[in-house]
Amino acid sequence: MDRSAISIPSNIAEGSSRTNKSFSHFLDISLGSSFELQTQILLANHRKYLSVEKTEIFETKIEEFQKATMVFQNTLNRD
């Protein structure tokens, strides 16, 4: 969980200084890490490491990030 959570902002930061096409690629990597984190959170809940309430909070935040990132990525790809 730690590695995927750190990968999300790290790839955004790395890609931000690149061309739009390259930045879009780094956003893809960041999105992949967010889906990986989401899966790990669901597994943690399944194994009773996380409560249902915490799981729902984390899932909502991750889904908000995913939607916002995809919208941003679409604006980059239009140029």
NUPALO-511954 format. One record per residue (C-alpha): chain; x, y, z; residue number from 1. Coordinates in steps of 0.25 Angstrom, whole numbers. Example, Ala and Ser with C-alpha at 12.3 -4.5 7.8 and 13.67 -1.06 7.14 Angstrom:
2
+-----+-------+-------+-------+-----+
! mol !    px !    py !    pz ! seq !
+-----+-------+-------+-------+-----+
!   A !    49 !   -18 !    31 !   1 !
!   A !    55 !    -4 !    29 !   2 !
+-----+-------+-------+-------+-----+
//
This chain:
79
+-----+-------+-------+-------+-----+
! mol !    px !    py !    pz ! seq !
+-----+-------+-------+-------+-----+
!   A !     0 !     0 !     0 !   1 !
!   A !    11 !     9 !     4 !   2 !
!   A !    18 !     8 !   -10 !   3 !
!   A !     6 !    10 !   -18 !   4 !
!   A !     2 !    22 !   -10 !   5 !
!   A !    15 !    28 !   -11 !   6 !
!   A !    16 !    25 !   -26 !   7 !
!   A !     3 !    34 !   -29 !   8 !
!   A !     8 !    48 !   -26 !   9 !
!   A !    23 !    44 !   -30 !  10 !
!   A !    19 !    41 !   -44 !  11 !
!   A !    10 !    53 !   -45 !  12 !
!   A !    22 !    62 !   -40 !  13 !
!   A !    32 !    55 !   -50 !  14 !
!   A !    23 !    56 !   -62 !  15 !
!   A !    19 !    71 !   -59 !  16 !
!   A !    32 !    76 !   -65 !  17 !
!   A !    30 !    68 !   -78 !  18 !
!   A !    23 !    70 !   -91 !  19 !
!   A !     8 !    68 !   -90 !  20 !
!   A !     9 !    54 !   -97 !  21 !
!   A !    19 !    50 !   -87 !  22 !
!   A !    12 !    56 !   -75 !  23 !
!   A !     0 !    48 !   -80 !  24 !
!   A !     8 !    35 !   -79 !  25 !
!   A !    12 !    38 !   -65 !  26 !
!   A !    -2 !    41 !   -61 !  27 !
!   A !    -6 !    27 !   -67 !  28 !
!   A !     5 !    21 !   -57 !  29 !
!   A !    -1 !    29 !   -46 !  30 !
!   A !   -15 !    24 !   -49 !  31 !
!   A !   -10 !    10 !   -50 !  32 !
!   A !    -4 !    12 !   -36 !  33 !
!   A !   -17 !    18 !   -31 !  34 !
!   A !   -25 !     5 !   -36 !  35 !
!   A !   -14 !    -3 !   -29 !  36 !
!   A !   -16 !     4 !   -16 !  37 !
!   A !   -31 !     3 !   -17 !  38 !
!   A !   -30 !   -12 !   -19 !  39 !
!   A !   -21 !   -13 !    -7 !  40 !
!   A !   -31 !    -5 !     2 !  41 !
!   A !   -42 !   -15 !    -2 !  42 !
!   A !   -33 !   -27 !     1 !  43 !
!   A !   -30 !   -20 !    15 !  44 !
!   A !   -44 !   -18 !    18 !  45 !
!   A !   -47 !   -33 !    13 !  46 !
!   A !   -36 !   -37 !    23 !  47 !
!   A !   -42 !   -29 !    34 !  48 !
!   A !   -30 !   -19 !    35 !  49 !
!   A !   -39 !    -7 !    31 !  50 !
!   A !   -53 !    -4 !    36 !  51 !
!   A !   -64 !    -3 !    25 !  52 !
!   A !   -65 !    12 !    29 !  53 !
!   A !   -50 !    15 !    26 !  54 !
!   A !   -51 !     6 !    14 !  55 !
!   A !   -62 !    15 !     8 !  56 !
!   A !   -55 !    28 !    11 !  57 !
!   A !   -42 !    23 !     5 !  58 !
!   A !   -50 !    18 !    -8 !  59 !
!   A !   -58 !    31 !    -9 !  60 !
!   A !   -45 !    39 !    -9 !  61 !
!   A !   -38 !    30 !   -19 !  62 !
!   A !   -49 !    30 !   -28 !  63 !
!   A !   -50 !    45 !   -28 !  64 !
!   A !   -35 !    46 !   -31 !  65 !
!   A !   -37 !    36 !   -42 !  66 !
!   A !   -48 !    44 !   -49 !  67 !
!   A !   -41 !    57 !   -47 !  68 !
!   A !   -28 !    52 !   -53 !  69 !
!   A !   -35 !    45 !   -65 !  70 !
!   A !   -42 !    59 !   -68 !  71 !
!   A !   -29 !    66 !   -67 !  72 !
!   A !   -22 !    56 !   -76 !  73 !
!   A !   -33 !    57 !   -86 !  74 !
!   A !   -30 !    72 !   -87 !  75 !
!   A !   -15 !    69 !   -89 !  76 !
!   A !   -18 !    60 !  -100 !  77 !
!   A !   -27 !    70 !  -107 !  78 !
!   A !   -15 !    79 !  -110 !  79 !
+-----+-------+-------+-------+-----+
//
